[in-house]
Amino acid sequence: PGPGAKALGFSANVACVLLFASPLSTMQEVISTADSSSILTPLTVVQVANCSLWLAYGAIIGDPWIWGPNTPGTAFGLCQLALKLRYPSQTPVTPPKMVARASADSEMVRLVPSA
C-alpha cells in the first residue's frame, strides 16, 4: 500500500479506538455515583465480543492493522464491563415509547414520543 492508504488506515484506526473508548467518558460519574446506568450493557458486550474476535483474527494472520486497534478496544470494553459489575445500574434505562404520526403537509410518517 502507498503512503495515502497507510495514512487513511492509520486515521481510521485512531477513530476506531476513540469510538471504543467513548463510553469511558462517564467513568468518573459512574465511580462517584456508584451507578453505571450511563454505560449501555448490550453495546459493551457486543464491543468485547467484536473486538476480541477481530483481535484473535488479526493475531492469527499477523496483521497489526487489525489487531492493533482491537487490543485497546477489547481492554476498554472489559473496563466498561468491570464498571457495570462493580457499580450496578441504579436506574433502568428505558427508551421513550414512540408512535407513528403522519404529517398533514407531507407524505412522511415520523416517530414521536407518545403523550
DSSP file with accessible surface (Angstrom, degrees, kcal/mol):
  #  RESIDUE AA STRUCTURE BP1 BP2  ACC     N-H-->O    O-->H-N    N-H-->O    O-->H-N    TCO  KAPPA ALPHA  PHI   PSI    X-CA   Y-CA   Z-CA
    1    1 A P              0   0  141      0, 0.0     0, 0.0     0, 0.0     0, 0.0   0.000 360.0 360.0 360.0 145.2    0.0    0.0    0.0
    2    2 A G     >  -     0   0   39      1,-0.1     4,-2.1     4,-0.0     5,-0.2  -0.144 360.0 -93.5 -77.6 176.7    1.1    3.5   -0.7
    3    3 A P  H  > S+     0   0  116      0, 0.0     4,-2.4     0, 0.0     5,-0.2   0.844 124.2  55.8 -63.7 -32.1    1.5    6.4    1.8
    4    4 A G  H  > S+     0   0   55      2,-0.2     4,-2.4     1,-0.2     5,-0.2   0.921 108.1  47.3 -65.7 -41.1   -2.0    7.6    1.2
    5    5 A A  H  > S+     0   0   54      2,-0.2     4,-2.7     1,-0.2    -1,-0.2   0.893 112.4  49.8 -66.5 -39.5   -3.5    4.2    2.0
    6    6 A K  H  X S+     0   0  113     -4,-2.1     4,-2.7     2,-0.2    -2,-0.2   0.909 111.0  49.3 -66.0 -40.3   -1.4    3.9    5.2
    7    7 A A  H  X S+     0   0   62     -4,-2.4     4,-2.5     2,-0.2    -2,-0.2   0.914 112.9  47.3 -64.9 -41.2   -2.4    7.4    6.3
    8    8 A L  H  X S+     0   0  122     -4,-2.4     4,-2.4     2,-0.2    -2,-0.2   0.929 113.1  48.5 -65.3 -44.3   -6.1    6.6    5.7
    9    9 A G  H  X S+     0   0   25     -4,-2.7     4,-2.3     2,-0.2    -2,-0.2   0.912 112.0  49.3 -61.9 -41.7   -5.7    3.3    7.6
   10   10 A F  H  X S+     0   0  130     -4,-2.7     4,-2.3     2,-0.2    -2,-0.2   0.942 112.3  46.6 -63.9 -46.9   -3.9    5.0   10.5
   11   11 A S  H  X S+     0   0   63     -4,-2.5     4,-2.4     1,-0.2    -2,-0.2   0.886 112.0  51.6 -66.3 -35.2   -6.6    7.7   10.8
   12   12 A A  H  X S+     0   0   54     -4,-2.4     4,-2.3    -5,-0.2    -1,-0.2   0.908 110.0  49.6 -66.1 -38.7   -9.4    5.1   10.6
   13   13 A N  H  X S+     0   0   38     -4,-2.3     4,-2.4     2,-0.2    -2,-0.2   0.892 110.0  50.4 -67.2 -38.6   -7.7    3.1   13.4
   14   14 A V  H  X S+     0   0   63     -4,-2.3     4,-2.4     2,-0.2    -2,-0.2   0.942 111.6  48.1 -63.4 -45.2   -7.4    6.2   15.6
   15   15 A A  H  X S+     0   0   57     -4,-2.4     4,-2.3     1,-0.2    -2,-0.2   0.903 110.8  52.6 -61.7 -38.6  -11.1    7.0   15.0
   16   16 A C  H  X S+     0   0   38     -4,-2.3     4,-2.5     2,-0.2    -2,-0.2   0.931 109.2  47.6 -63.4 -45.6  -11.9    3.4   15.8
   17   17 A V  H  X S+     0   0   38     -4,-2.4     4,-2.0     1,-0.2    -1,-0.2   0.912 111.2  51.4 -64.7 -41.1  -10.0    3.4   19.1
   18   18 A L  H  X S+     0   0  116     -4,-2.4     4,-1.2     1,-0.2    -1,-0.2   0.903 109.7  50.5 -62.5 -39.5  -11.6    6.7   20.1
   19   19 A L  H  < S+     0   0  116     -4,-2.3     3,-0.5     1,-0.2    -2,-0.2   0.930 109.9  49.7 -62.8 -44.5  -15.0    5.2   19.4
   20   20 A F  H  < S+     0   0   19     -4,-2.5    -1,-0.2     1,-0.2    -2,-0.2   0.846 114.7  45.1 -62.3 -34.2  -14.2    2.2   21.5
   21   21 A A  H >< S+     0   0   27     -4,-2.0     3,-1.8     1,-0.2     4,-0.3   0.656  87.5  91.8 -84.5 -15.2  -13.1    4.5   24.4
   22   22 A S  G >< S+     0   0   59     -4,-1.2     3,-2.1    -3,-0.5     4,-0.2   0.830  78.3  58.1 -57.3 -38.3  -16.0    6.9   24.2
   23   23 A P  G >  S+     0   0   24      0, 0.0     3,-1.3     0, 0.0    -1,-0.3   0.783  95.3  67.6 -62.8 -20.7  -18.3    5.1   26.7
   24   24 A L  G X  S+     0   0   26     -3,-1.8     3,-2.0     1,-0.2     4,-0.3   0.557  73.6  89.4 -74.7  -4.3  -15.5    5.5   29.3
   25   25 A S  G <  S+     0   0  102     -3,-2.1     3,-0.3     1,-0.3    -1,-0.2   0.742  87.7  51.0 -63.6 -19.1  -16.1    9.3   29.2
   26   26 A T  G <> S+     0   0   29     -3,-1.3     4,-2.7    -4,-0.2    -1,-0.3   0.290  77.2 108.7 -98.3  10.5  -18.6    8.7   32.0
   27   27 A M  H <> S+     0   0   69     -3,-2.0     4,-2.5     1,-0.2     5,-0.2   0.904  78.0  49.0 -56.1 -45.5  -16.2    6.7   34.2
   28   28 A Q  H  > S+     0   0  167     -4,-0.3     4,-2.7    -3,-0.3    -1,-0.2   0.924 112.7  48.2 -62.9 -41.2  -15.8    9.4   36.8
   29   29 A E  H  > S+     0   0  104     -4,-0.2     4,-2.4     2,-0.2     6,-0.3   0.919 110.8  51.3 -64.6 -42.4  -19.5    9.8   37.0
   30   30 A V  H  X>S+     0   0    0     -4,-2.7     4,-1.3     1,-0.2     5,-1.1   0.934 114.3  43.1 -61.2 -44.8  -20.0    6.1   37.4
   31   31 A I  H  <5S+     0   0   79     -4,-2.5    -2,-0.2    -5,-0.2    -1,-0.2   0.926 115.6  47.2 -69.8 -43.4  -17.5    5.8   40.2
   32   32 A S  H  <5S+     0   0   91     -4,-2.7    -1,-0.2    -5,-0.2    -2,-0.2   0.843 123.0  33.7 -70.7 -30.7  -18.6    8.9   42.1
   33   33 A T  H  <5S-     0   0   76     -4,-2.4    -1,-0.2    -5,-0.2    -2,-0.2   0.539  97.7-133.9 -98.4  -8.3  -22.3    8.0   41.9
   34   34 A A  T  <5S+     0   0   43     -4,-1.3     2,-0.4    -5,-0.2    -3,-0.2   0.865  71.1 116.3  55.1  38.6  -21.8    4.2   42.1
   35   35 A D      < -     0   0   30     -5,-1.1     3,-0.4    -6,-0.3    54,-0.2  -0.964  47.2-172.0-141.2 118.2  -24.3    3.9   39.3
   36   36 A S    >   +     0   0    0     51,-0.9     3,-1.9    -2,-0.4    53,-0.3   0.089  49.5 119.8 -99.3  24.7  -23.4    2.5   35.8
   37   37 A S  T 3   +     0   0   15      1,-0.3    -1,-0.2    51,-0.2     4,-0.1   0.769  67.9  65.0 -59.4 -25.1  -26.7    3.4   34.1
   38   38 A S  T 3  S+     0   0   50     -3,-0.4     2,-0.6   -12,-0.1    -1,-0.3   0.602  89.4  76.2 -76.9  -9.7  -24.8    5.6   31.7
   39   39 A I  S <  S-     0   0    2     -3,-1.9     2,-0.6   -13,-0.1    50,-0.1  -0.906  82.8-135.3-103.7 120.6  -23.0    2.6   30.2
   40   40 A L     >  -     0   0   93     -2,-0.6     4,-2.1     1,-0.2     5,-0.2  -0.644   8.6-154.1 -80.1 119.3  -25.1    0.5   27.9
   41   41 A T  H  > S+     0   0   63     -2,-0.6     4,-2.7     1,-0.2     5,-0.3   0.920  90.4  50.0 -61.7 -48.7  -24.7   -3.2   28.6
   42   42 A P  H  > S+     0   0   98      0, 0.0     4,-2.4     0, 0.0     5,-0.2   0.929 112.1  48.7 -60.1 -40.6  -25.7   -4.6   25.2
   43   43 A L  H  > S+     0   0   94      1,-0.2     4,-2.4     2,-0.2    -2,-0.2   0.920 112.7  48.6 -62.6 -41.7  -23.2   -2.2   23.5
   44   44 A T  H  X S+     0   0    1     -4,-2.1     4,-2.4     2,-0.2    -1,-0.2   0.924 111.3  48.3 -66.3 -44.1  -20.5   -3.1   25.9
   45   45 A V  H  X S+     0   0   74     -4,-2.7     4,-2.5     1,-0.2    -1,-0.2   0.931 113.6  47.4 -63.1 -43.7  -21.0   -6.9   25.5
   46   46 A V  H  X S+     0   0   94     -4,-2.4     4,-3.1    -5,-0.3     5,-0.3   0.895 110.0  53.6 -66.1 -38.1  -21.0   -6.6   21.7
   47   47 A Q  H  X S+     0   0   17     -4,-2.4     4,-2.8    -5,-0.2     5,-0.3   0.939 110.2  46.7 -61.3 -45.8  -17.9   -4.4   21.8
   48   48 A V  H  X S+     0   0   20     -4,-2.4     4,-2.4     2,-0.2     5,-0.2   0.938 115.7  45.4 -63.1 -44.9  -16.0   -7.0   23.8
   49   49 A A  H  X S+     0   0   50     -4,-2.5     4,-2.3    -5,-0.2    -2,-0.2   0.946 116.3  45.5 -63.3 -47.7  -17.1   -9.8   21.5
   50   50 A N  H  X S+     0   0   67     -4,-3.1     4,-2.4     1,-0.2     5,-0.2   0.948 116.5  43.4 -61.0 -52.6  -16.4   -7.9   18.3
   51   51 A C  H  X S+     0   0    0     -4,-2.8     4,-2.6    -5,-0.3    23,-0.2   0.879 112.6  53.3 -65.2 -37.6  -13.0   -6.6   19.4
   52   52 A S  H  X S+     0   0   44     -4,-2.4     4,-2.5    -5,-0.3    -1,-0.2   0.919 110.7  46.4 -63.5 -43.7  -12.0  -10.0   20.8
   53   53 A L  H  X S+     0   0  127     -4,-2.3     4,-2.6    -5,-0.2    -2,-0.2   0.926 115.3  45.3 -65.7 -43.7  -12.8  -11.8   17.6
   54   54 A W  H  X S+     0   0  115     -4,-2.4     4,-2.9     2,-0.2     5,-0.2   0.876 112.1  53.2 -67.1 -35.8  -11.0   -9.3   15.4
   55   55 A L  H  X S+     0   0   48     -4,-2.6     4,-2.4    -5,-0.2    -2,-0.2   0.946 111.1  45.9 -62.2 -46.5   -8.1   -9.3   17.8
   56   56 A A  H  X S+     0   0   49     -4,-2.5     4,-2.6     2,-0.2    -2,-0.2   0.935 114.6  47.4 -62.5 -45.8   -7.8  -13.0   17.6
   57   57 A Y  H  X S+     0   0  116     -4,-2.6     4,-2.4     1,-0.2     5,-0.2   0.936 112.6  49.0 -61.8 -46.6   -8.1  -13.0   13.8
   58   58 A G  H  X>S+     0   0    0     -4,-2.9     5,-2.3     1,-0.2     4,-0.8   0.879 112.1  49.0 -61.5 -37.7   -5.5  -10.2   13.4
   59   59 A A  H  <5S+     0   0   62     -4,-2.4     3,-0.2    -5,-0.2    -1,-0.2   0.910 109.5  52.4 -68.1 -40.0   -3.1  -12.1   15.7
   60   60 A I  H  <5S+     0   0  139     -4,-2.6    -2,-0.2     1,-0.2    -1,-0.2   0.920 117.9  35.9 -63.2 -42.8   -3.6  -15.3   13.7
   61   61 A I  H  <5S-     0   0   84     -4,-2.4    -1,-0.2    -5,-0.2    -2,-0.2   0.519 109.6-123.3 -90.3  -3.7   -2.8  -13.7   10.4
   62   62 A G  T  <5 +     0   0   52     -4,-0.8    -3,-0.2    -3,-0.2    -4,-0.1   0.849  57.2 149.3  70.3  37.8   -0.2  -11.3   11.9
   63   63 A D    >>< -     0   0   50     -5,-2.3     4,-2.4    -6,-0.2     3,-1.6  -0.869  30.8-169.6-109.7 105.1   -1.8   -8.1   10.8
   64   64 A P  H 3> S+     0   0   69      0, 0.0     4,-1.8     0, 0.0    -1,-0.1   0.745  85.8  66.7 -65.7 -21.1   -1.2   -5.2   13.2
   65   65 A W  H 34 S+     0   0  112      2,-0.2    -7,-0.0     3,-0.2    -2,-0.0   0.735 112.3  34.1 -70.5 -19.5   -3.7   -3.0   11.3
   66   66 A I  H <> S+     0   0   34     -3,-1.6     4,-1.0    -8,-0.1    -1,-0.1   0.853 125.5  36.9 -97.7 -52.4   -6.4   -5.4   12.6
   67   67 A W  H  X S+     0   0  103     -4,-2.4     4,-1.5    -9,-0.2    -2,-0.2   0.823 106.2  71.9 -74.0 -24.2   -5.1   -6.5   16.0
   68   68 A G  H >< S+     0   0   26     -4,-1.8     3,-0.6    -5,-0.3    -1,-0.2   0.955 105.7  31.1 -56.6 -59.7   -3.7   -3.0   16.8
   69   69 A P  H 3> S+     0   0    7      0, 0.0     4,-1.4     0, 0.0    -1,-0.2   0.779 116.8  59.0 -73.8 -21.4   -7.0   -1.1   17.3
   70   70 A N  H 3X S+     0   0   14     -4,-1.0     4,-2.2     2,-0.2   -15,-0.2   0.694  93.7  66.0 -82.8 -15.5   -8.8   -4.1   18.6
   71   71 A T  H <X S+     0   0   62     -4,-1.5     4,-2.2    -3,-0.6    -1,-0.2   0.979 109.8  35.4 -67.5 -54.7   -6.4   -4.6   21.5
   72   72 A P  H  > S+     0   0   36      0, 0.0     4,-3.4     0, 0.0     5,-0.3   0.871 114.8  59.9 -67.0 -29.8   -7.4   -1.4   23.3
   73   73 A G  H  X S+     0   0    0     -4,-1.4     4,-2.1     2,-0.2    -2,-0.2   0.923 108.0  44.0 -60.5 -43.1  -11.0   -1.9   22.1
   74   74 A T  H  X S+     0   0   15     -4,-2.2     4,-2.5   -23,-0.2    -1,-0.2   0.931 115.0  49.0 -65.4 -44.4  -11.1   -5.2   24.0
   75   75 A A  H  X S+     0   0   48     -4,-2.2     4,-2.3     2,-0.2    -2,-0.2   0.922 111.6  48.3 -63.4 -44.0   -9.4   -3.6   27.0
   76   76 A F  H  X S+     0   0   57     -4,-3.4     4,-2.2     1,-0.2    -1,-0.2   0.908 112.0  50.1 -63.1 -41.3  -11.8   -0.6   27.0
   77   77 A G  H  X S+     0   0    0     -4,-2.1     4,-2.5    -5,-0.3    -1,-0.2   0.908 109.9  49.8 -63.3 -40.9  -14.8   -3.0   26.7
   78   78 A L  H  X S+     0   0   92     -4,-2.5     4,-2.5     2,-0.2    -1,-0.2   0.879 108.7  53.3 -65.9 -35.9  -13.6   -5.1   29.6
   79   79 A C  H  X S+     0   0   60     -4,-2.3     4,-2.3     2,-0.2    -2,-0.2   0.914 109.3  49.0 -62.5 -42.1  -13.1   -1.9   31.7
   80   80 A Q  H  X S+     0   0    0     -4,-2.2     4,-2.4     2,-0.2    -2,-0.2   0.918 110.9  49.4 -63.8 -43.2  -16.7   -1.0   31.0
   81   81 A L  H  X S+     0   0   46     -4,-2.5     4,-2.3     2,-0.2    -2,-0.2   0.902 109.3  52.7 -62.4 -39.6  -17.9   -4.5   31.9
   82   82 A A  H  X S+     0   0   56     -4,-2.5     4,-2.9     1,-0.2     5,-0.2   0.915 109.7  48.7 -61.8 -41.4  -15.9   -4.2   35.2
   83   83 A L  H  X S+     0   0   19     -4,-2.3     4,-2.8     1,-0.2    -1,-0.2   0.898 109.9  52.0 -64.3 -40.2  -17.6   -0.9   35.9
   84   84 A K  H  < S+     0   0   26     -4,-2.4    -2,-0.2     1,-0.2    -1,-0.2   0.890 114.6  42.9 -62.7 -38.1  -21.0   -2.5   35.2
   85   85 A L  H  < S+     0   0  145     -4,-2.3    -2,-0.2    -5,-0.2    -1,-0.2   0.888 118.4  43.6 -74.7 -39.7  -20.2   -5.4   37.6
   86   86 A R  H  < S+     0   0  167     -4,-2.9    -2,-0.2     1,-0.3    -3,-0.2   0.880 127.1  28.6 -73.6 -38.4  -18.7   -3.2   40.3
   87   87 A Y  S  < S-     0   0   43     -4,-2.8   -51,-0.9    -5,-0.2    -1,-0.3  -0.760  85.1-155.3-125.4  83.7  -21.4   -0.4   40.2
   88   88 A P        -     0   0   75      0, 0.0   -52,-0.4     0, 0.0   -51,-0.2  -0.153  34.7 -87.0 -59.0 155.0  -24.7   -1.9   39.0
   89   89 A S        -     0   0   52    -53,-0.3   -54,-0.1   -54,-0.2   -55,-0.0  -0.427  36.2-168.5 -64.0 129.2  -27.2    0.3   37.3
   90   90 A Q  S    S+     0   0  125      1,-0.2    -1,-0.2    -2,-0.2   -55,-0.1   0.769  76.9  39.3 -88.3 -32.8  -29.4    2.1   39.9
   91   91 A T  S    S-     0   0   81      2,-0.0    -1,-0.2     0, 0.0     2,-0.1  -0.980  88.5-124.1-121.1 125.0  -31.9    3.4   37.4
   92   92 A P        -     0   0  113      0, 0.0     2,-0.7     0, 0.0   -55,-0.0  -0.422  20.3-130.7 -67.4 140.9  -33.0    1.3   34.5
   93   93 A V        +     0   0   96     -2,-0.1    -4,-0.0   -56,-0.0   -55,-0.0  -0.855  33.2 174.8 -94.0 111.8  -32.6    3.0   31.1
   94   94 A T        -     0   0  110     -2,-0.7     3,-0.1     3,-0.0     0, 0.0  -0.981  27.9-126.8-120.6 131.1  -35.8    2.7   29.1
   95   95 A P        -     0   0  110      0, 0.0     3,-0.1     0, 0.0     2,-0.0  -0.380  37.1 -96.9 -70.7 152.0  -36.3    4.3   25.8
   96   96 A P        -     0   0   91      0, 0.0     2,-0.3     0, 0.0     0, 0.0  -0.360  41.4-103.9 -67.0 149.2  -39.3    6.6   25.4
   97   97 A K        -     0   0  166     17,-0.1    17,-2.8    -3,-0.1     2,-0.3  -0.598  42.0-156.2 -73.9 132.8  -42.4    5.0   23.8
   98   98 A M  E     -A  113   0A  89     -2,-0.3     2,-0.3    15,-0.3    13,-0.1  -0.848  11.8-168.0-114.7 147.6  -42.8    6.1   20.3
   99   99 A V  E     -A  112   0A  49     13,-2.7    13,-2.5    -2,-0.3     2,-0.4  -0.951  27.1-113.1-128.7 153.4  -45.8    6.4   18.0
  100  100 A A  E     -A  111   0A  67     -2,-0.3     2,-0.4    11,-0.2    11,-0.2  -0.722  33.0-172.9 -87.5 130.3  -46.0    7.0   14.3
  101  101 A R  E     -A  110   0A 135      9,-3.0     9,-2.9    -2,-0.4     2,-0.3  -0.992  17.2-137.9-125.5 131.1  -47.6   10.3   13.3
  102  102 A A  E     -A  109   0A  84     -2,-0.4     2,-0.4     7,-0.2     7,-0.2  -0.670  20.5-129.3 -85.3 138.4  -48.5   11.3    9.7
  103  103 A S    >   -     0   0   26      5,-2.0     3,-0.8    -2,-0.3     5,-0.0  -0.732   5.4-145.6 -88.3 134.7  -47.7   14.8    8.8
  104  104 A A  T 3  S+     0   0  114     -2,-0.4    -1,-0.1     1,-0.2    -2,-0.0   0.826  97.5  47.2 -69.4 -30.2  -50.5   16.8    7.2
  105  105 A D  T 3  S+     0   0  141      3,-0.0     2,-0.3    -3,-0.0    -1,-0.2   0.418 118.6  29.6 -95.6   2.6  -48.2   18.8    4.9
  106  106 A S  S <  S-     0   0   46     -3,-0.8    -3,-0.1     2,-0.2     0, 0.0  -0.935  76.7-113.6-149.1 174.5  -46.1   15.9    3.6
  107  107 A E  S    S+     0   0  200     -2,-0.3     2,-0.2    -5,-0.1    -3,-0.1   0.345  78.9 113.1 -91.7   6.3  -46.2   12.2    2.9
  108  108 A M        -     0   0  114     -6,-0.0    -5,-2.0    -5,-0.0     2,-0.5  -0.494  55.3-150.1 -83.2 147.7  -43.7   11.4    5.6
  109  109 A V  E     -A  102   0A  95     -7,-0.2     2,-0.3    -2,-0.2    -7,-0.2  -0.970  18.8-162.2-112.8 130.9  -44.5    9.5    8.8
  110  110 A R  E     -A  101   0A 137     -9,-2.9    -9,-3.0    -2,-0.5     2,-0.5  -0.866  18.4-127.6-116.1 149.1  -42.5   10.5   11.8
  111  111 A L  E     +A  100   0A 121     -2,-0.3   -11,-0.2   -11,-0.2   -13,-0.0  -0.832  37.0 172.8 -91.6 125.5  -41.8    8.7   15.1
  112  112 A V  E     -A   99   0A  47    -13,-2.5   -13,-2.7    -2,-0.5     2,-0.0  -0.948  40.4 -89.4-130.7 153.6  -42.6   11.0   18.0
  113  113 A P  E     -A   98   0A  87      0, 0.0   -15,-0.3     0, 0.0     2,-0.1  -0.355  48.4-115.9 -60.8 138.1  -42.7   10.4   21.7
  114  114 A S              0   0   49    -17,-2.8   -17,-0.1     1,-0.1    -3,-0.0  -0.460 360.0 360.0 -75.0 153.3  -46.2    9.2   22.9
  115  115 A A              0   0  139     -2,-0.1    -1,-0.1     0, 0.0   -18,-0.0  -0.285 360.0 360.0 -81.7 360.0  -48.1   11.5   25.2
